[in-house]
Amino acid sequence: MKLLEGKVAVVTGAARGIGKAIALKFASEGADVAFTDLVIDDNAKATEAEIAAYGVRAKGYASNAANYDDTHNVIAEIMKDFGRIDILVNNAGITRDGLMMRMDEKQWDAVINVNLKSAFNFIHAVTPIMMRQKGGSIINMASVVGVSGNAGQANYSASKAGMIGLAKSIAKELGSRGIRANAIAPGFIITDMTAQLTEEVRDAWAKLIPLRRGGTPEDVANVATFLASDLSSYVTGQVIHCCGGMNT
């Protein structure tokens, strides 16, 4: 039996990057997957087809994760289509980097809303469902900078630190109902976003990592699969660093 067989997963911001890798890994382990993105374009449709190729149910939903009403409406749609939700991965996120003295309110608000408020929205929407089911796994995508901070990323670091605090609080609130909540703190992961950096910058990052390489989205997806599965049935309120030893 596959690790996630019979389970339904919701992954936000999963049309590409880490979210897509998580959705595909979940599908390979037997989970039906509903994913959200701001728009369901040709790329998202292709992702939907890749997920379905594993022989599971798959559907992408257009939703603004930072919007409370949008989120509750899309969760209602997912429940109508899939009938249950066992796993929630709060992966939707953006960056708007800049030094604090130059950062404007729009940059701050955009990152906090997309990265952190979206997690509140989705957790708020799925909590009654998981409580009725008497179980579930909630996974917040944090970051090593949510633990250590980073110059030029005050907004992003704050949002990711918030994701950690949110997971720990939810773990305490909902543990008695069989609902687990954990966070993953990726380090330097090779994605479309980091691929835009110069080779010199990427090499400098690698030298700071004990394993001497950047991570892959699949590395993060493997950790998410552990947290989503019954292998981690006694793991909650934790932050798992997936960073090659960068934060040691």
Backbone as CSV, one residue per row, in Angstrom:
resi,resn,N_x,N_y,N_z,CA_x,CA_y,CA_z,C_x,C_y,C_z
1,MET,0.843,-1.198,0.000,0.000,0.000,0.000,0.876,1.245,0.000
2,LYS,0.496,2.210,-0.808,1.257,3.448,-0.879,1.026,4.294,0.355
3,LEU,1.987,5.189,0.656,1.969,5.950,1.902,0.726,6.816,2.077
4,LEU,0.195,7.365,0.980,-0.916,8.310,1.081,-2.181,7.799,0.400
5,GLU,-2.256,6.514,0.182,-3.407,5.945,-0.503,-4.685,6.204,0.288
6,GLY,-5.726,6.657,-0.431,-7.003,6.930,0.204,-7.122,8.316,0.805
7,LYS,-6.053,9.108,0.738,-6.068,10.454,1.312,-6.269,11.508,0.225
8,VAL,-6.835,12.638,0.625,-7.004,13.788,-0.268,-6.142,14.925,0.257
9,ALA,-5.311,15.467,-0.624,-4.404,16.552,-0.245,-4.784,17.837,-0.968
10,VAL,-4.660,18.943,-0.258,-4.792,20.275,-0.847,-3.438,20.948,-0.742
11,VAL,-2.912,21.407,-1.880,-1.605,22.070,-1.921,-1.797,23.439,-2.561
12,THR,-1.448,24.489,-1.847,-1.626,25.835,-2.402,-0.380,26.252,-3.186
13,GLY,-0.598,27.070,-4.215,0.508,27.567,-5.032,1.297,26.444,-5.661
14,ALA,0.593,25.483,-6.275,1.257,24.244,-6.707,1.391,24.087,-8.222
15,ALA,1.234,25.151,-8.968,1.356,25.022,-10.422,2.807,24.877,-10.872
16,ARG,3.741,25.197,-9.972,5.158,25.139,-10.336,5.994,25.015,-9.064
17,GLY,7.296,24.825,-9.240,8.242,24.870,-8.136,8.019,23.820,-7.065
18,ILE,8.253,24.229,-5.804,8.150,23.308,-4.678,6.736,22.751,-4.548
19,GLY,5.728,23.594,-4.728,4.351,23.123,-4.614,4.032,22.039,-5.617
20,LYS,4.485,22.210,-6.842,4.257,21.198,-7.876,4.960,19.893,-7.513
21,ALA,6.202,19.995,-7.049,6.942,18.795,-6.664,6.224,18.044,-5.552
22,ILE,5.659,18.770,-4.589,4.915,18.140,-3.501,3.666,17.458,-4.042
23,ALA,2.924,18.146,-4.907,1.713,17.561,-5.473,2.021,16.273,-6.239
24,LEU,3.087,16.280,-7.018,3.459,15.092,-7.797,3.911,13.953,-6.887
25,LYS,4.670,14.273,-5.848,5.128,13.239,-4.918,3.942,12.628,-4.180
26,PHE,3.017,13.469,-3.739,1.817,12.966,-3.064,1.045,12.024,-3.988
27,ALA,0.897,12.434,-5.248,0.172,11.602,-6.207,0.876,10.262,-6.412
28,SER,2.207,10.292,-6.467,2.961,9.048,-6.658,2.778,8.100,-5.482
29,GLU,2.404,8.657,-4.321,2.151,7.838,-3.133,0.658,7.576,-2.924
30,GLY,-0.149,7.855,-3.965,-1.543,7.441,-3.958,-2.567,8.465,-3.538
31,ALA,-2.155,9.692,-3.225,-3.126,10.707,-2.785,-3.841,11.336,-3.969
32,ASP,-5.128,11.612,-3.798,-5.830,12.491,-4.722,-5.414,13.919,-4.372
33,VAL,-5.233,14.756,-5.390,-4.650,16.081,-5.151,-5.503,17.192,-5.740
34,ALA,-5.898,18.123,-4.878,-6.487,19.385,-5.305,-5.440,20.464,-5.065
35,PHE,-5.191,21.274,-6.064,-4.202,22.332,-5.868,-4.771,23.659,-6.309
36,THR,-4.212,24.727,-5.737,-4.679,26.064,-6.070,-3.535,26.898,-6.633
37,ASP,-3.910,27.858,-7.432,-2.979,28.874,-7.895,-3.803,30.103,-8.254
38,LEU,-3.136,31.210,-8.440,-3.856,32.459,-8.681,-4.701,32.356,-9.947
39,VAL,-4.151,31.729,-10.977,-4.899,31.462,-12.209,-4.611,30.026,-12.651
40,ILE,-5.576,29.412,-13.275,-5.359,28.085,-13.846,-5.142,28.275,-15.348
41,ASP,-3.867,28.495,-15.699,-3.488,28.735,-17.087,-3.013,27.429,-17.719
42,ASP,-2.396,27.527,-18.893,-1.932,26.323,-19.587,-0.907,25.561,-18.750
43,ASN,-0.055,26.305,-18.043,0.952,25.654,-17.196,0.280,24.869,-16.069
44,ALA,-0.729,25.461,-15.435,-1.443,24.779,-14.365,-2.204,23.569,-14.893
45,LYS,-2.770,23.697,-16.077,-3.462,22.564,-16.691,-2.494,21.421,-16.960
46,ALA,-1.265,21.765,-17.390,-0.251,20.739,-17.623,0.121,20.051,-16.309
47,THR,0.216,20.835,-15.224,0.495,20.260,-13.911,-0.619,19.304,-13.501
48,GLU,-1.851,19.709,-13.739,-2.996,18.861,-13.417,-2.897,17.524,-14.152
49,ALA,-2.509,17.578,-15.424,-2.376,16.347,-16.210,-1.238,15.471,-15.688
50,GLU,-0.132,16.095,-15.274,0.990,15.335,-14.727,0.597,14.613,-13.440
51,ILE,-0.177,15.286,-12.611,-0.630,14.661,-11.367,-1.561,13.491,-11.674
52,ALA,-2.512,13.720,-12.571,-3.496,12.691,-12.910,-2.855,11.468,-13.552
53,ALA,-1.687,11.653,-14.169,-0.991,10.539,-14.829,-0.607,9.441,-13.840
54,TYR,-0.606,9.755,-12.547,-0.320,8.734,-11.524,-1.549,7.884,-11.200
55,GLY,-2.654,8.152,-11.900,-3.851,7.360,-11.673,-4.696,7.819,-10.503
56,VAL,-4.507,9.070,-10.089,-5.280,9.637,-8.987,-6.166,10.754,-9.518
57,ARG,-7.117,11.169,-8.685,-7.918,12.334,-9.054,-7.091,13.597,-8.858
58,ALA,-7.215,14.522,-9.779,-6.437,15.762,-9.708,-7.255,16.900,-10.298
59,LYS,-7.209,18.047,-9.625,-7.894,19.223,-10.154,-7.247,20.480,-9.622
60,GLY,-7.057,21.450,-10.523,-6.537,22.753,-10.145,-7.662,23.753,-10.002
61,TYR,-7.522,24.651,-9.029,-8.556,25.646,-8.749,-7.930,27.034,-8.731
62,ALA,-8.565,27.975,-9.433,-8.118,29.369,-9.398,-8.596,30.000,-8.097
63,SER,-7.651,30.545,-7.344,-8.006,31.141,-6.061,-6.922,32.093,-5.603
64,ASN,-7.335,33.219,-5.060,-6.408,34.147,-4.424,-6.277,33.720,-2.968
65,ALA,-5.176,33.036,-2.641,-5.002,32.458,-1.312,-5.038,33.516,-0.212
66,ALA,-4.690,34.748,-0.550,-4.666,35.822,0.442,-6.060,36.378,0.739
67,ASN,-7.061,35.937,-0.021,-8.423,36.435,0.149,-9.250,35.430,0.946
68,TYR,-9.773,35.883,2.072,-10.508,35.006,2.991,-11.710,34.351,2.313
69,ASP,-12.537,35.141,1.633,-13.747,34.592,1.006,-13.397,33.638,-0.125
70,ASP,-12.414,34.000,-0.946,-11.960,33.119,-2.019,-11.564,31.754,-1.466
71,THR,-10.827,31.780,-0.363,-10.323,30.541,0.222,-11.460,29.656,0.711
72,HIS,-12.394,30.223,1.444,-13.510,29.415,1.934,-14.363,28.883,0.782
73,ASN,-14.508,29.667,-0.261,-15.270,29.211,-1.422,-14.561,28.057,-2.136
74,VAL,-13.242,28.148,-2.265,-12.530,27.088,-2.986,-12.491,25.809,-2.163
75,ILE,-12.388,25.925,-0.843,-12.435,24.719,-0.005,-13.809,24.051,-0.121
76,ALA,-14.863,24.844,-0.209,-16.205,24.283,-0.405,-16.284,23.548,-1.737
77,GLU,-15.670,24.115,-2.778,-15.642,23.452,-4.089,-14.875,22.139,-4.019
78,ILE,-13.735,22.161,-3.340,-12.920,20.950,-3.220,-13.687,19.863,-2.476
79,MET,-14.378,20.229,-1.418,-15.163,19.246,-0.675,-16.276,18.662,-1.544
80,LYS,-16.884,19.493,-2.375,-17.923,19.001,-3.280,-17.351,18.003,-4.278
81,ASP,-16.131,18.282,-4.758,-15.517,17.428,-5.777,-14.840,16.191,-5.195
82,PHE,-14.210,16.328,-4.004,-13.394,15.241,-3.463,-14.000,14.565,-2.224
83,GLY,-14.874,15.259,-1.513,-15.571,14.635,-0.396,-14.873,14.667,0.947
84,ARG,-13.571,14.936,0.966,-12.823,14.996,2.223,-11.508,15.729,1.988
85,ILE,-10.860,16.139,3.068,-9.523,16.746,3.000,-8.724,16.196,4.181
86,ASP,-7.651,15.499,3.868,-6.814,14.887,4.904,-5.504,15.625,5.131
87,ILE,-5.040,16.325,4.106,-3.730,16.971,4.144,-3.861,18.378,3.572
88,LEU,-3.296,19.339,4.262,-3.222,20.711,3.746,-1.770,21.155,3.756
89,VAL,-1.280,21.584,2.592,0.066,22.151,2.501,-0.059,23.623,2.130
90,ASN,0.306,24.490,3.067,0.283,25.937,2.821,1.607,26.350,2.201
91,ASN,1.630,26.328,0.873,2.871,26.574,0.132,2.886,27.908,-0.612
92,ALA,1.725,28.516,-0.843,1.667,29.754,-1.630,2.583,30.811,-1.023
93,GLY,3.382,31.451,-1.862,4.296,32.458,-1.336,4.922,33.303,-2.427
94,ILE,5.338,34.513,-2.040,6.019,35.436,-2.946,7.156,36.114,-2.189
95,THR,8.019,36.790,-2.926,9.034,37.649,-2.325,8.902,39.054,-2.909
96,ARG,9.199,40.022,-2.082,9.294,41.430,-2.500,10.454,42.017,-1.690
97,ASP,11.668,41.614,-2.042,12.836,41.918,-1.226,13.227,43.390,-1.296
98,GLY,13.857,43.841,-0.232,14.367,45.203,-0.177,14.810,45.533,1.233
99,LEU,15.768,46.431,1.344,16.204,46.866,2.668,15.068,47.591,3.382
100,MET,15.016,47.453,4.691,13.912,48.023,5.469,13.719,49.514,5.197
101,MET,14.818,50.261,5.122,14.689,51.704,4.948,14.105,52.076,3.585
102,ARG,14.141,51.121,2.636,13.596,51.400,1.304,12.295,50.649,1.033
103,MET,11.923,49.749,1.930,10.723,48.947,1.730,9.482,49.797,1.946
104,ASP,8.527,49.685,1.026,7.292,50.441,1.215,6.193,49.532,1.767
105,GLU,5.090,50.146,2.123,4.002,49.405,2.762,3.428,48.336,1.845
106,LYS,3.383,48.609,0.548,2.832,47.632,-0.396,3.685,46.364,-0.434
107,GLN,5.009,46.538,-0.398,5.889,45.371,-0.392,5.675,44.535,0.871
108,TRP,5.555,45.220,1.997,5.329,44.509,3.270,3.990,43.769,3.247
109,ASP,2.931,44.489,2.917,1.591,43.909,2.967,1.434,42.745,1.988
110,ALA,1.999,42.888,0.796,1.853,41.831,-0.216,2.434,40.518,0.284
111,VAL,3.624,40.577,0.867,4.290,39.351,1.324,3.575,38.760,2.536
112,ILE,3.199,39.593,3.488,2.499,39.096,4.668,1.161,38.470,4.276
113,ASN,0.445,39.099,3.370,-0.870,38.584,2.968,-0.774,37.271,2.210
114,VAL,0.121,37.202,1.238,0.219,35.982,0.422,0.865,34.847,1.206
115,ASN,1.900,35.146,1.972,2.654,34.093,2.643,2.035,33.641,3.959
116,LEU,1.507,34.575,4.736,1.041,34.240,6.080,-0.482,34.255,6.214
117,LYS,-1.126,35.320,5.754,-2.586,35.376,5.877,-3.236,34.233,5.108
118,SER,-2.639,33.845,3.989,-3.194,32.737,3.215,-3.232,31.449,4.037
119,ALA,-2.203,31.229,4.849,-2.169,30.028,5.687,-3.294,30.081,6.717
120,PHE,-3.504,31.245,7.338,-4.651,31.410,8.250,-5.946,31.086,7.525
121,ASN,-6.113,31.649,6.318,-7.349,31.442,5.563,-7.634,29.955,5.353
122,PHE,-6.614,29.228,4.887,-6.823,27.816,4.570,-6.984,26.960,5.818
123,ILE,-6.199,27.245,6.850,-6.354,26.481,8.091,-7.737,26.719,8.679
124,HIS,-8.180,27.963,8.661,-9.508,28.293,9.180,-10.584,27.527,8.416
125,ALA,-10.413,27.401,7.112,-11.422,26.743,6.279,-11.433,25.227,6.440
126,VAL,-10.261,24.614,6.648,-10.220,23.141,6.718,-10.381,22.591,8.131
127,THR,-10.198,23.426,9.140,-10.266,22.927,10.512,-11.582,22.213,10.836
128,PRO,-12.756,22.784,10.523,-14.005,22.063,10.826,-14.093,20.720,10.104
129,ILE,-13.549,20.666,8.890,-13.571,19.423,8.108,-12.711,18.366,8.777
130,MET,-11.489,18.731,9.136,-10.589,17.773,9.773,-11.096,17.365,11.159
131,MET,-11.747,18.282,11.866,-12.305,17.937,13.170,-13.406,16.894,13.028
132,ARG,-14.247,17.044,12.014,-15.304,16.041,11.786,-14.703,14.692,11.428
133,GLN,-13.601,14.732,10.688,-12.925,13.497,10.282,-12.050,12.911,11.396
134,LYS,-11.851,13.691,12.453,-11.031,13.293,13.596,-9.584,13.007,13.206
135,GLY,-9.063,13.840,12.292,-7.664,13.700,11.923,-7.300,14.540,10.725
136,GLY,-6.009,14.766,10.577,-5.510,15.524,9.438,-4.087,15.976,9.686
137,SER,-3.421,16.348,8.609,-2.049,16.854,8.705,-1.961,18.189,7.995
138,ILE,-1.522,19.212,8.721,-1.331,20.554,8.166,0.162,20.832,8.106
139,ILE,0.635,21.259,6.942,2.062,21.502,6.732,2.233,22.933,6.235
140,ASN,2.959,23.740,6.991,3.260,25.113,6.585,4.652,25.179,5.983
141,MET,4.756,25.808,4.816,6.057,25.976,4.193,6.707,27.245,4.743
142,ALA,7.690,27.057,5.603,8.407,28.181,6.200,9.715,28.391,5.422
143,SER,10.795,28.698,6.113,12.093,28.933,5.479,13.148,29.046,6.565
144,VAL,14.384,28.770,6.204,15.463,28.959,7.170,15.560,30.420,7.597
145,VAL,15.159,31.352,6.718,15.231,32.764,7.108,14.129,33.134,8.087
146,GLY,13.114,32.281,8.229,12.117,32.477,9.254,12.657,32.152,10.632
147,VAL,13.793,31.448,10.666,14.459,31.107,11.921,15.615,32.062,12.186
148,SER,16.414,32.317,11.136,17.645,33.090,11.311,17.514,34.548,10.907
149,GLY,16.474,34.899,10.119,16.383,36.241,9.553,17.332,36.398,8.384
150,ASN,17.142,37.476,7.618,18.030,37.728,6.482,17.938,39.193,6.076
151,ALA,19.077,39.828,5.936,19.101,41.226,5.511,18.436,41.377,4.149
152,GLY,17.601,42.376,4.010,16.909,42.625,2.750,15.645,41.810,2.581
153,GLN,15.305,41.005,3.609,14.102,40.176,3.524,13.294,40.244,4.822
154,ALA,13.170,41.414,5.390,12.441,41.545,6.649,11.000,41.072,6.511
155,ASN,10.358,41.426,5.398,8.963,41.026,5.198,8.843,39.515,5.014
156,TYR,9.714,38.938,4.178,9.682,37.498,3.912,10.040,36.708,5.171
157,SER,11.081,37.140,5.883,11.492,36.459,7.108,10.390,36.507,8.158
158,ALA,9.748,37.649,8.288,8.658,37.784,9.257,7.492,36.865,8.900
159,SER,7.180,36.786,7.613,6.064,35.929,7.198,6.372,34.467,7.470
160,LYS,7.622,34.061,7.252,7.990,32.660,7.453,8.139,32.318,8.935
161,ALA,8.594,33.278,9.737,8.597,33.079,11.187,7.162,32.922,11.679
162,GLY,6.258,33.691,11.099,4.842,33.576,11.444,4.279,32.209,11.101
163,MET,4.730,31.638,9.985,4.271,30.302,9.591,4.692,29.261,10.622
164,ILE,5.872,29.446,11.198,6.345,28.522,12.230,5.497,28.660,13.491
165,GLY,5.304,29.892,13.944,4.489,30.118,15.130,3.059,29.639,14.947
166,LEU,2.530,29.815,13.752,1.174,29.366,13.445,1.069,27.849,13.548
167,ALA,2.033,27.144,12.957,2.015,25.675,13.010,2.105,25.174,14.449
168,LYS,2.985,25.777,15.227,3.147,25.345,16.620,1.870,25.594,17.426
169,SER,1.220,26.724,17.184,-0.016,27.040,17.909,-1.149,26.098,17.517
170,ILE,-1.286,25.835,16.224,-2.330,24.932,15.756,-2.103,23.523,16.287
171,ALA,-0.839,23.114,16.377,-0.522,21.795,16.933,-1.049,21.679,18.356
172,LYS,-0.900,22.730,19.140,-1.381,22.715,20.525,-2.910,22.764,20.590
173,GLU,-3.516,23.538,19.710,-4.973,23.686,19.732,-5.696,22.426,19.270
174,LEU,-5.169,21.779,18.237,-5.935,20.731,17.570,-5.390,19.322,17.771
175,GLY,-4.317,19.198,18.531,-3.741,17.876,18.742,-4.721,16.893,19.353
176,SER,-5.563,17.353,20.260,-6.516,16.459,20.922,-7.577,15.954,19.956
177,ARG,-7.689,16.591,18.797,-8.647,16.164,17.770,-7.972,15.295,16.704
178,GLY,-6.721,14.917,16.935,-6.017,14.068,15.979,-5.444,14.816,14.795
179,ILE,-5.399,16.144,14.894,-4.885,16.969,13.793,-3.474,17.407,14.127
180,ARG,-2.557,17.129,13.231,-1.154,17.494,13.426,-0.820,18.724,12.580
181,ALA,0.120,19.529,13.054,0.571,20.707,12.305,2.079,20.846,12.471
182,ASN,2.773,20.950,11.360,4.223,21.076,11.360,4.655,22.084,10.301
183,ALA,5.898,22.471,10.343,6.454,23.392,9.357,7.719,22.802,8.754
184,ILE,7.952,23.112,7.500,9.197,22.763,6.821,9.950,24.058,6.553
185,ALA,11.242,24.062,6.866,12.076,25.249,6.639,13.128,24.921,5.580
186,PRO,12.793,25.125,4.303,13.790,24.880,3.247,14.907,25.913,3.307
187,GLY,16.064,25.514,2.812,17.183,26.432,2.665,17.243,26.929,1.232
188,PHE,18.422,26.826,0.644,18.620,27.290,-0.736,18.159,26.191,-1.689
189,ILE,16.977,26.364,-2.260,16.378,25.364,-3.144,16.425,25.873,-4.582
190,ILE,16.856,25.016,-5.492,16.961,25.402,-6.902,15.572,25.404,-7.535
191,THR,15.037,26.584,-7.752,13.735,26.757,-8.391,13.872,27.822,-9.478
192,ASP,12.763,28.113,-10.165,12.794,29.175,-11.180,13.214,30.500,-10.549
193,MET,12.825,30.712,-9.290,13.149,31.958,-8.598,14.657,32.080,-8.369
194,THR,15.269,31.017,-7.840,16.701,31.074,-7.546,17.540,30.933,-8.810
195,ALA,16.961,30.350,-9.847,17.691,30.202,-11.114,17.996,31.559,-11.744
196,GLN,17.281,32.593,-11.325,17.516,33.927,-11.864,18.760,34.582,-11.267
197,LEU,19.275,34.005,-10.187,20.491,34.543,-9.579,21.698,34.224,-10.452
198,THR,22.739,35.016,-10.317,23.946,34.773,-11.095,24.651,33.516,-10.595
199,GLU,25.483,32.945,-11.445,26.233,31.753,-11.068,27.133,32.034,-9.869
200,GLU,27.681,33.247,-9.808,28.548,33.617,-8.684,27.793,33.602,-7.364
201,VAL,26.565,34.124,-7.391,25.748,34.147,-6.178,25.388,32.724,-5.758
202,ARG,25.020,31.883,-6.727,24.662,30.491,-6.405,25.859,29.747,-5.831
203,ASP,27.046,29.990,-6.389,28.265,29.340,-5.880,28.571,29.798,-4.454
204,ALA,28.343,31.086,-4.189,28.587,31.615,-2.842,27.645,30.965,-1.833
205,TRP,26.392,30.777,-2.230,25.434,30.091,-1.368,25.907,28.667,-1.073
206,ALA,26.328,27.962,-2.130,26.729,26.557,-1.981,27.859,26.403,-0.965
207,LYS,28.764,27.369,-0.918,29.893,27.293,0.004,29.449,27.404,1.467
208,LEU,28.252,27.950,1.701,27.729,28.079,3.059,26.982,26.827,3.519
209,ILE,26.806,25.870,2.600,26.004,24.680,2.868,26.919,23.481,3.084
210,PRO,26.863,22.814,4.229,27.730,21.664,4.482,27.671,20.592,3.392
211,LEU,26.494,20.353,2.804,26.395,19.359,1.730,26.874,19.899,0.383
212,ARG,27.241,21.171,0.354,27.862,21.809,-0.819,26.991,21.770,-2.082
213,ARG,25.682,21.849,-1.902,24.791,21.955,-3.060,23.482,22.573,-2.620
214,GLY,22.799,23.147,-3.588,21.449,23.600,-3.308,20.515,22.409,-3.292
215,GLY,19.397,22.567,-2.625,18.410,21.501,-2.595,17.537,21.533,-3.840
216,THR,16.763,20.486,-4.020,15.806,20.414,-5.121,14.393,20.458,-4.553
217,PRO,13.411,20.849,-5.377,12.021,20.786,-4.910,11.645,19.385,-4.432
218,GLU,12.239,18.365,-5.063,11.944,16.986,-4.675,12.457,16.677,-3.265
219,ASP,13.576,17.303,-2.864,14.072,17.132,-1.493,13.020,17.601,-0.494
220,VAL,12.410,18.742,-0.780,11.379,19.286,0.105,10.121,18.413,0.055
221,ALA,9.788,17.935,-1.135,8.604,17.087,-1.293,8.721,15.801,-0.489
222,ASN,9.926,15.274,-0.373,10.126,14.055,0.415,9.820,14.295,1.890
223,VAL,10.235,15.456,2.397,9.943,15.798,3.794,8.437,15.988,3.972
224,ALA,7.807,16.663,3.020,6.363,16.884,3.095,5.601,15.563,3.097
225,THR,6.074,14.607,2.320,5.416,13.301,2.259,5.494,12.585,3.599
226,PHE,6.644,12.677,4.243,6.785,12.103,5.588,5.782,12.736,6.548
227,LEU,5.682,14.060,6.532,4.779,14.753,7.452,3.310,14.513,7.113
228,ALA,3.011,14.264,5.853,1.625,14.017,5.437,1.178,12.597,5.763
229,SER,2.130,11.680,5.870,1.807,10.261,6.013,1.707,9.839,7.473
230,ASP,1.257,8.618,7.670,1.160,8.065,9.020,2.526,7.722,9.603
231,LEU,3.583,7.810,8.804,4.931,7.609,9.343,5.253,8.653,10.411
232,SER,4.605,9.812,10.320,4.855,10.900,11.284,3.676,11.081,12.234
233,SER,2.985,9.990,12.545,1.755,10.088,13.349,1.986,10.639,14.754
234,TYR,3.248,10.618,15.229,3.549,11.158,16.560,4.445,12.392,16.454
235,VAL,4.375,13.079,15.313,5.165,14.288,15.077,4.222,15.460,14.866
236,THR,4.265,16.443,15.752,3.452,17.645,15.580,4.115,18.812,16.301
237,GLY,3.862,20.001,15.793,4.440,21.210,16.380,5.925,21.365,16.109
238,GLN,6.434,20.694,15.076,7.868,20.697,14.815,8.223,21.504,13.562
239,VAL,9.473,21.927,13.503,10.025,22.583,12.315,11.142,21.694,11.786
240,ILE,10.960,21.162,10.595,11.988,20.316,9.993,12.764,21.134,8.970
241,HIS,14.062,21.257,9.213,14.924,22.012,8.311,15.360,21.119,7.154
242,CYS,15.089,21.583,5.959,15.520,20.885,4.746,16.491,21.825,4.037
243,CYS,17.742,21.828,4.526,18.645,22.910,4.128,20.083,22.440,3.917
244,GLY,20.308,21.163,3.864,21.659,20.664,3.642,22.629,20.990,4.769
245,GLY,22.081,21.288,5.949,22.924,21.645,7.084,23.228,23.122,7.195
246,MET,22.571,23.918,6.362,22.832,25.359,6.321,22.526,26.023,7.667
247,ASN,21.432,25.613,8.314,21.073,26.170,9.620,21.391,25.154,10.703
248,THR,22.665,25.061,11.084,23.046,24.114,12.129,23.715,24.874,13.271
